[in-house]
Amino acid sequence: MALITTVSPEKAEGQIAQAYKPFLDTIGVVPKPLEMMSSSHVLLKLQAETIGYFMQHQTLGLPLLTFIRLLVAVEYDYEFCIGFNSGLLESQGINADQLSSAKTDPSQAPLEGKDKAMLLFVLKAVKTPEAVQQNDVAGLRELGWSDKDIFDAVAHGMGMIGPSKMFKAFKMGD
């Protein structure tokens, strides 16, 4: 049982309903971590806006962003997001064997070279930020990524850590 009170999509009103609407309209559900944030409608609104920003991102595509979320979730044993993002990738045509391989070895993620390089960089930055070097960033620039893209991708990966810990702390998956 969750340790905090949240607002279900069925009972949402006002700002909470507005934050839920894009998710209900596009994927038919409100992800549980987003529902967890309904305890603080201002933070929920900010998180929904952040998600909206990434869903409309000009250069970071949906498969890359979904793999970032999935593999950061694997790193932090964030079961809900492992299942949720696995399902999103399956709906994008990624099969179970490809998912399993990527979870075990991220370099096996079925992404194009430029996207795969970004994915591996984000995972490095998330797991061992002190190991990131100038040549890592330079390599991404050589592939055509801008500093904004690099920063945004890392921010997307890092943005998974707080909610993964809060989800566990508030027993949202129980």
Rosetta blueprint (number, residue, H / E / L):
1 M L
2 A L
3 L L
4 I L
5 T L
6 T L
7 V L
8 S L
9 P H
10 E H
11 K H
12 A L
13 E L
14 G H
15 Q H
16 I H
17 A H
18 Q H
19 A H
20 Y H
21 K H
22 P H
23 F H
24 L H
25 D H
26 T H
27 I L
28 G L
29 V L
30 V L
31 P L
32 K H
33 P H
34 L H
35 E H
36 M H
37 M H
38 S H
39 S H
40 S L
41 H H
42 V H
43 L H
44 L H
45 K H
46 L H
47 Q H
48 A H
49 E H
50 T H
51 I H
52 G H
53 Y H
54 F H
55 M H
56 Q L
57 H L
58 Q L
59 T L
60 L L
61 G L
62 L H
63 P H
64 L H
65 L H
66 T H
67 F H
68 I H
69 R H
70 L H
71 L H
72 V H
73 A H
74 V H
75 E H
76 Y L
77 D L
78 Y L
79 E H
80 F H
81 C H
82 I H
83 G H
84 F H
85 N H
86 S H
87 G H
88 L H
89 L H
90 E H
91 S H
92 Q L
93 G L
94 I L
95 N L
96 A H
97 D H
98 Q H
99 L H
100 S H
101 S H
102 A H
103 K H
104 T H
105 D L
106 P H
107 S H
108 Q H
109 A L
110 P L
111 L L
112 E L
113 G H
114 K H
115 D H
116 K H
117 A H
118 M H
119 L H
120 L H
121 F H
122 V H
123 L H
124 K H
125 A H
126 V H
127 K H
128 T L
129 P H
130 E H
131 A H
132 V L
133 Q L
134 Q H
135 N H
136 D H
137 V H
138 A H
139 G H
140 L H
141 R H
142 E H
143 L L
144 G L
145 W L
146 S L
147 D H
148 K H
149 D H
150 I H
151 F H
152 D H
153 A H
154 V H
155 A H
156 H H
157 G H
158 M H
159 G L
160 M L
161 I H
162 G H
163 P H
164 S H
165 K H
166 M H
167 F H
168 K H
169 A H
170 F L
171 K L
172 M L
173 G L
174 D L
